[in-house]
Amino acid sequence: MTGWPRLFLCFVTAGLCQAPALAQDLPVAPATALPERQPLDQAWWTGPMLANSAGALPRGHALIETYVFDRITATSHGFGSLTYMLYGVTDTLTMGVKPSFGFNAIKQGRNGSGVAMGDLTLSAQYRLASFDAERSTPAVALSVQYSLPTGKHDRLGDRPADGLGSGAHTTTVSVYAQQYFWLPNGRIFRARLNASTAFSDHATLTDVSVYGTRDGFRGRARPGQSFSLGVSGEYSLTRSWVLALDLIYSHDNPTRVQGFDIRDVGNPVRYRSGASDGFAIAPAIEYSWKPNLGVLLGTRFVPKGHNVTASITPAVAINYVY
């Protein structure tokens, strides 16, 4: 082989031999680094406005969280407070009380006579399972609450707005679940699921009551069994700031009232309210100064539903664990 063919073959052979070396000199695009996962201890929470935690307080620790709110309807303002006072009896059992207070302001009628106590709730919560990040299993808890009829519910006279209680002992059984997720940007998203059912005994009624009875009535009311299902999500923006959202559905069976009017004993009084179905959405923002101290600002929106009055309830809560 002579001349141009031999020269071309030498050129191609030399180029192939040099290709690997040239490739090593070319710049290589760096691999895209995955965002660093936010550590759990770098996300501080107060909890959303409505959904309860499936966690348990460590033994010997306590939580105090006070909500102050105003339930606004077309005809009234219901100012109130609700305080969670919980204590870790063991690492799996948390017990506590929830006192409530309120004052009703009526737009076209007589306001309540003053701030008064509502029903008092006792609670016990047992953690069935802890959150496991490696196996991606949620925390699960069983809760039992018992409400005592400490709030005024009858003998209201010309101030029906003084009615802040139910007059009945109520037992609520709930299952709570809580799970953590890491989003593609590395931030933590915390989700909760709450399912509850409540049932009550009879409330004894005299005269004007929260059940719509009038002066002269004697009898009792039996609140219907209720059920609620709620979900919540919390997104950790930074260590201290969290965006939260609650969605909840509730159903109440009819309440039955029976008795008589002392001015017309021969004609018994019997009636029942209709069943109700309602939905609520509650966006909120959380800010924590410390891992154990934070504040929540939120608003619950309840649209008009089947036997449900539309309402807007702005609220603020302070959460402290020690």
C-alpha positions in Angstrom: 0.0 0.0 0.0 1.6 3.3 -1.1 0.7 6.9 -1.5 -2.6 8.4 -0.3 -4.2 5.2 0.9 -1.3 4.4 3.3 -1.4 8.0 4.6 -5.2 7.9 5.2 -4.9 4.5 7.1 -2.1 5.9 9.3 -4.3 9.0 10.1 -7.4 7.0 11.1 -5.3 4.5 13.2 -3.7 7.4 15.1 -7.0 9.1 15.7 -8.6 5.9 17.2 -5.6 5.4 19.4 -5.8 8.9 20.7 -9.6 8.9 21.3 -9.6 7.5 24.9 -6.9 10.0 26.0 -8.9 12.9 24.5 -12.1 11.7 26.2 -10.3 11.7 29.6 -9.4 15.4 29.0 -13.0 16.4 28.3 -14.9 18.0 31.3 -17.5 15.7 32.9 -20.9 17.1 34.1 -21.1 16.7 37.9 -23.9 14.3 39.1 -26.9 16.1 40.6 -26.7 16.0 44.4 -29.9 15.0 46.2 -31.1 17.5 48.7 -30.1 16.7 52.3 -32.9 15.2 54.3 -34.1 17.5 57.1 -33.4 15.9 60.5 -36.5 15.3 62.6 -35.0 17.3 65.5 -34.7 20.3 63.1 -38.5 20.5 62.5 -40.3 22.1 65.4 -44.1 21.7 65.6 -47.1 22.9 67.6 -49.5 20.7 65.9 -52.4 21.7 63.5 -55.6 23.3 64.7 -57.9 20.3 64.8 -56.1 16.9 64.5 -54.6 15.3 67.6 -51.2 13.6 67.8 -50.7 9.9 68.0 -47.5 10.4 70.0 -47.1 10.1 73.7 -45.4 12.4 76.2 -42.2 11.0 77.8 -42.8 9.8 81.4 -42.8 12.7 83.8 -43.2 15.4 81.1 -46.3 17.6 80.6 -48.0 19.7 77.9 -50.1 22.7 78.2 -51.8 24.1 75.1 -54.4 26.9 75.3 -56.7 27.8 72.5 -58.6 31.2 72.4 -61.2 31.5 69.6 -64.3 33.3 68.4 -66.9 31.2 66.6 -68.7 33.6 64.3 -72.1 32.9 62.7 -74.7 35.2 61.1 -76.4 35.7 64.5 -73.7 35.4 67.2 -70.1 35.4 68.4 -69.1 32.5 70.6 -65.9 33.5 72.4 -64.2 30.7 74.1 -61.1 29.0 75.4 -60.0 25.3 75.5 -56.9 24.2 77.4 -55.1 20.8 77.0 -53.3 19.9 80.2 -51.6 16.5 79.6 -49.1 14.5 81.6 -46.9 11.5 80.6 -47.7 8.8 83.2 -45.5 6.3 81.3 -43.7 6.5 78.0 -46.8 5.1 76.3 -49.7 6.4 78.5 -50.7 10.1 78.5 -53.5 11.4 80.7 -55.0 14.8 81.2 -57.9 17.2 81.5 -59.4 19.8 79.1 -61.3 22.6 80.8 -63.3 25.0 78.6 -64.8 28.5 79.1 -67.0 30.7 77.0 -69.1 33.7 76.5 -71.9 34.1 73.9 -72.7 37.5 72.3 -76.0 37.6 70.4 -76.5 40.1 67.6 -80.2 40.4 68.1 -80.9 39.2 71.6 -79.5 39.1 75.1 -75.9 38.3 75.5 -74.6 35.8 78.0 -74.4 37.1 81.5 -70.7 36.6 81.6 -67.8 34.2 81.1 -68.6 30.8 82.4 -67.3 27.2 82.4 -68.3 24.7 79.8 -68.0 20.9 80.0 -64.9 19.4 81.5 -63.2 16.6 79.6 -60.9 13.9 81.1 -58.6 12.0 78.6 -56.4 9.0 78.5 -54.3 8.1 75.4 -52.3 4.9 74.9 -49.6 4.7 72.2 -50.0 1.4 70.3 -47.1 1.9 67.9 -44.2 4.3 67.5 -43.1 6.0 64.3 -40.3 3.9 62.6 -38.4 5.8 59.9 -36.5 2.7 58.7 -39.6 0.6 58.1 -41.8 3.7 57.3 -44.5 2.8 59.8 -46.7 5.4 61.5 -47.3 6.1 65.2 -50.7 4.8 66.2 -52.7 5.6 69.4 -56.0 4.8 71.1 -57.7 7.6 73.0 -60.7 7.6 75.4 -62.2 10.9 76.6 -65.0 11.4 79.1 -66.8 14.7 79.3 -68.5 15.8 82.5 -71.6 18.1 82.3 -70.1 21.0 84.2 -71.4 23.7 81.8 -74.8 25.2 82.3 -77.4 23.7 80.0 -80.9 24.4 81.4 -82.7 26.8 83.7 -81.5 29.5 81.3 -84.4 31.9 81.8 -84.3 34.8 79.5 -80.7 34.3 78.6 -80.4 31.2 76.4 -76.9 32.5 75.5 -75.7 31.3 79.0 -76.0 27.7 77.7 -72.4 26.4 77.4 -72.8 22.7 78.3 -74.6 19.6 77.1 -76.0 18.3 80.4 -74.9 14.8 79.4 -72.0 12.5 80.2 -70.2 11.8 76.9 -67.6 9.2 76.0 -65.5 9.6 72.9 -63.3 6.8 71.6 -60.7 7.7 69.0 -57.9 6.2 66.9 -55.0 8.5 65.9 -52.3 7.9 63.3 -49.2 10.0 62.5 -46.6 9.6 59.8 -43.6 11.6 58.6 -42.6 11.9 54.9 -39.5 13.5 53.3 -40.4 15.4 50.1 -38.0 15.6 47.1 -36.6 18.9 48.4 -35.6 17.2 51.6 -38.2 19.0 53.8 -40.5 17.1 56.2 -44.2 16.7 55.6 -46.2 15.3 58.6 -49.6 13.8 58.2 -52.3 12.8 60.7 -55.4 10.8 60.6 -58.1 10.9 63.3 -61.3 8.8 63.5 -63.7 9.3 66.5 -67.1 8.2 67.7 -69.0 9.7 70.7 -72.0 8.6 72.6 -73.9 10.3 75.5 -76.4 9.4 78.2 -79.5 11.4 79.0 -79.5 15.1 80.0 -82.2 16.1 82.5 -83.9 19.3 81.5 -85.8 21.9 83.4 -87.3 25.0 81.7 -85.3 26.8 79.0 -82.3 24.7 77.8 -79.7 24.4 75.1 -82.0 21.8 73.4 -84.7 24.4 72.6 -87.1 23.7 75.4 -89.2 26.5 76.9 -90.0 27.7 80.3 -92.2 25.1 82.2 -90.7 22.1 80.5 -89.7 19.0 82.5 -88.0 16.1 80.8 -84.8 14.9 79.3 -82.8 14.8 76.1 -80.6 12.1 74.5 -77.9 13.4 72.2 -77.4 11.2 69.2 -74.2 9.3 68.6 -71.6 11.1 66.5 -68.8 10.2 64.2 -65.9 12.3 62.8 -63.0 11.6 60.4 -60.2 14.1 60.0 -56.9 14.4 58.2 -54.2 17.0 58.5 -50.9 17.9 56.8 -48.0 20.0 58.1 -45.1 21.2 55.9 -41.9 22.3 57.6 -40.8 25.4 55.8 -37.9 26.0 58.2 -36.9 24.8 61.6 -39.4 27.2 63.2 -42.1 27.8 60.6 -44.7 25.3 59.6 -47.8 25.5 57.3 -50.7 23.3 58.4 -54.1 22.3 57.0 -57.0 20.3 58.6 -59.9 18.7 56.7 -62.7 17.1 58.8 -66.0 15.4 58.2 -68.6 15.0 61.0 -71.9 13.3 61.3 -74.4 13.6 64.2 -77.4 11.4 64.7 -80.7 13.0 65.8 -81.1 14.2 69.4 -84.3 13.1 71.0 -86.2 15.3 73.5 -89.2 14.1 75.6 -91.1 15.4 78.6 -94.1 17.6 79.4 -95.1 21.2 80.1 -96.1 21.7 83.8 -98.9 23.9 82.5 -100.3 21.2 80.3 -99.4 17.9 81.8 -101.8 15.9 79.7 -100.0 16.7 76.4 -96.5 15.1 76.4 -93.8 16.8 74.5 -91.7 14.8 72.1 -89.5 15.8 69.2 -86.1 15.1 67.7 -83.6 17.1 65.7 -82.6 16.0 62.3 -79.3 14.3 61.7 -76.5 16.6 60.5 -73.5 16.3 58.3 -70.7 18.9 58.2 -67.3 19.6 56.8 -64.6 21.9 58.0 -61.3 23.2 56.6 -58.7 24.8 58.9 -55.6 26.4 57.5 -53.0 27.5 60.0 -49.4 28.7 60.4 -47.2 27.5 63.3 -44.1 29.3 64.7 -41.9 27.8 67.4 -39.3 29.9 69.4 -38.0 26.7 70.9 -38.5 22.9 70.4 -41.0 23.0 73.3 -42.6 26.4 72.9 -44.6 27.7 69.9 -47.8 29.5 68.7 -50.4 28.6 66.2 -52.6 31.0 64.2 -55.5 29.5 62.3 -59.1 29.7 61.1 -61.7 27.0 60.8 -64.2 27.4 58.0 -67.5 25.4 58.2 -69.8 25.9 55.2 -73.6 25.6 55.6 -74.5 22.0 55.4 -77.3 19.5 56.3 -78.6 20.9 59.6 -75.2 22.7 60.0 -74.8 26.4 60.5 -72.1 28.2 58.6 -69.4 29.6 60.8 -65.9 31.0 60.8 -63.7 30.5 63.8 -60.3 32.3 64.0 -58.1 31.0 66.8 -54.7 31.4 68.4 -53.0 28.8 70.6 -49.9 28.6 72.7 -48.2 25.2 73.1 -45.6 24.5 75.8 -44.0 21.2 76.7 -41.8 20.7 79.8 
